[in-house]
Amino acid sequence: MVAAQNIGHADASDQKQWTLMWREDGGLMPSRAVPDAALLAADSWLVDDGRVRGLDHHRRRFVAGCVEASGDSPARIESFWRDAIAALPRTERWFPRVELAGPEPARLFLRIRPAPPRTANVTVCLTEEFDPRSHPRRKGPDLPLLAHLRERAAARGAQELMLTTPSGLVLEGTTASVLWWEDDVLCLPPPGLPLLAGVTSALIQDRAAELGVRTEHRNRTVQELDGREVWLVNAVHGIRPVTAWLGRPLRAGPALRAASWQTWLDSAADPLVSTNGVHR
């Protein structure tokens, strides 16, 4: 594992990406990247000068995804996780991804990537198609499909595409959870729908509870978001208000609350901690 840590920390300034494969008897070692089509489970988050938001949420989501996908031991996944966190660069902006990839035997990887440029708002593409994912509650298996949908949205001038149920209910974006405001109520889709458990969304809901802001799960069609303040939220960009809808005649509501919540979220990151509890 020492060699892997040296690779990660030494390369933190050259803004290229590299992949490490994990073995129980040897820790993390340099490896070729696996194709996204081989992913059984994955998770990613923003590391900004050694600080991360909601890292424990990401850990729990990844461990659960790996156990579901492969029946692996949670203790084994946790051991990999500790080695992966120790190998992360502590300077500059990165968007690492932990991966469980097949075919059998499934192996664990850490892919260290520079973070993409951050954007403060988002244009969303709307289509008549409904959610095509096969594993909506587990990040990883559908990443190639979602990347294809984003490419289609980008060809139309949007950064995101909205996923909906066959009946037209709002689910989420291809890389982001969806929240919106109805008067003073912060709303989001009901958890019974096929949704990925969003870490940034969970942090926002916790903050709302601290502030006494009412939150509710509500079924809404895309048309019912007309004129409302809508946010797409994820780890790398934080909170992005929707400033334009493409594909249907929807109005983007004014982003009256986004700025103050963005300021709070920017301050909510914690330092990465090594396995012995010491800040690094």
N, C-alpha and C positions, 0 to 999 in steps of 0.2 A: 504493500500500500504506500510505502514511502516514495517509491519511484513515481507512482501515479500522482501523488501530491506535488512532487517537485515539477512534474510536467505541467500540471494545472497552474500552479502559482508562478512558474517562470514565464509562461506564455501569456500572462494576463494583460500585457501591454500591446500585443501585436494584432489583436482583433481578428483572429481567425478561429475557426472551430475545430474541435478534435473530439474523439470518442474514446472512452475507456470501458473495457469489459471487466466484470467482477467475477471472482472465483472465491469460494469460501476459504480455500487453502492458500490464496495468494493476494487477495484484495483486488484493487483496480489496476488494470494493465492496459497499455495502448492497444487499440483495436480498430478495425475498419468499421465504418458506420453501417448499420443495417438499414435496409429499405423500409420506408414507412408502411408498406404493404404487409410487413412481417410483424407489426406491433400487435401485441395482445393487451397491453396496458401501458400508459404513459402519464407523465405529469410534468408541468413546467411552471416556472415562476421567474420573477424579475429579481436580480441581485444588483443593487446600485451602491457601489463603494462599500460592499460587505454588509448591506442592510436588506432585509426581506420582510414583506408583509405576509402574515398568515401562514408561516412555514409549517406549523403543526397541522393546520387544515390540509395542506398539500400532502404531508406525510400520511395522514389517515386515509385520504382519498386514494393515494397510490397503493398503499398496503392492501386496502380492501379490493381494489381493482385486480391486483396480482393474485390474491387468494381466490377471487371469483374466477379468474381466467385460467388458472393452472392448478388450483388446489395446493399451492405452495404453503410452507409454514410461515405464519406472520413473523416469527422470530428471525427467520432467515432473511426476509425482506427488510426487517428493521436493521439487521446487521449491515446489509448492503447500503441502506439509507445513511447510516452513520459514516461509513467510508465515503459515500458520495458527497455529503455535506462538508467533510474535512478536506476534500479535494477541490472545492470551489474557489475561484479567485476572490480576493477580498478588495480589489480595487477595480474601478471603472464599471461599466454597465454590461451585464450579461443576462442571457435568457436560457439557463441550463434546462435540460430535459432528462428525466430518468425514464428508462424503458425496460419493459419485459417483452422479449421478442422470441418468436418461434421460427421454424417448427421445432418439434421435440428433439432434444431437450430444450425447453425455453431457457434463455439466458438473460441476465440483467446487465444493462448498459447505462453509462452516464455520458450524455452528449453535451459538451460545453460550447455554447454559441454566443456570439455577440448579440446584444439586445437590438431589435429593430428600432428605427427612429420612433419616438413617441408622437402621437397626434392628439390634439385637444378636443376634437369633435369628429363626427362621423356621418357619412352619407350612406344610406341603407337602400339596397335594392329589394324590391318586392316582386314575387313571381306568383303564378297560379299553381305551382307545384307544392306538394306538402313534403314534410320531413322524410328524407329517404334513408336515414341512418339505420343500421342494423343493431347497434349497441349504444343507444343514446345516453345511458347512465354510466358508461365506462369510457373514459378517454383513452384513445389509442387506435382501436380497430377501424374507426371511421375517418381517421385523419386524412388519408388520400382523397376520399370523397369530398370532405369539407374543403380541402385545398382546391379541388376542381370547381366547387361552387363559388369560392371566393374569386377565382380567376374569371369566371363568367360575370360575376358582379363587377370586377375591375374593368372588364371590357366595356361595361355600360357606364363607367365613371363613378362607381361606388366602392367603398372599402369593405362593406359587409353585406350579407344576404340574410334576410329574415326567414327562419324556419317556422312552419306552422303545422298544425294537425290537419287531417283530411277535411275536418269541418271548418277550418280556417282560424282556429284559436292560436294566439301568439305563444311561441315556445321560447326561442332564443336565437342569437346569431350563430354563425359558424364558429366563432371563437369567443363569444361573449354572452353573458347573461343579460336579460332585459329587465329594466325597472322603469316605472313611470309614475307620474304624480296625477292624482285626481283630487283637486282642491288641496287640502293639507295632508292627504293620505299618500304614503309611499306604497306603491302596488307592485306585485310581481305575480307570475303565473303560479297556479297551485302545484304543490309538490307531487300530486298524483299524476301529473302529466309526465311524458317521457323527457326528462330534463337531466342534464349534467349538474351535479351539485357544485355550484360556483363558489369559489373561495372568496373572491372580492365581493360578491353579492352577500355572502354570510357576514363578512366584516361590516358591510354597510348596514345590514339589519341589526347587528349588535350595537352599532353606533346610534342608530335610530332609537333603540330601546333605552340607551343611556340618556338621550336627549328628550325622551318622552314623545317622540314622533310616532304617530300611529302607522303601522304597516298592516297590509292585508293582501291575501292571495285572492286574485280575481281572474276569472275567465274573460278574456277580451279578444275580439277579432282585431285584425290590423286596422280596419276602418274605424274602430272605436278608439284608436290612438290619435286620430285626427286632431290637430291643434294642441296636443298635450306635450308637456316636457317629458321626453323619453331619454333614458340613458342606456347605453351599452357599456358594460363594465367587464374588465378582465385584469389579469395580473400585470401584463406588460404596459397597457395604456391607462389603467386606472378607470376613472369615470369619463366617458365621452358622451355629451349630449348629441342627439340626432339633430342635425341642422338641415337635412334634406332627405326626402323620400323619392325614390325613382321607381317607375313602373305603375304607379297609381296616383290619382290626384289627391294626395294627402298633404296637409300643411304641417310643417314642423313647428311645434310650440316654442315660445321663448324660453331659453335656458335660464330661469330666474334663480335657481338654487344650486346649479352645478358648481359654480366657482368656489363657494364656501366649502362644499363637500369635497371638492378636489384638493383644496388646501389642507383639510383635515387628513385625507387619505395619504397625501404626500408625507405627512408627519407620522404616519402610523407604522412605519417600518422599524423592525428591531435588528440589532446586530446579530450576525451569524455567530453561533456558539459551537465550540469544538466539543468532542464527545466527553471531555472531562469537565465541562461546564465553564471553561475559561473563554472569554471573548477573544476573538482573533481578528 
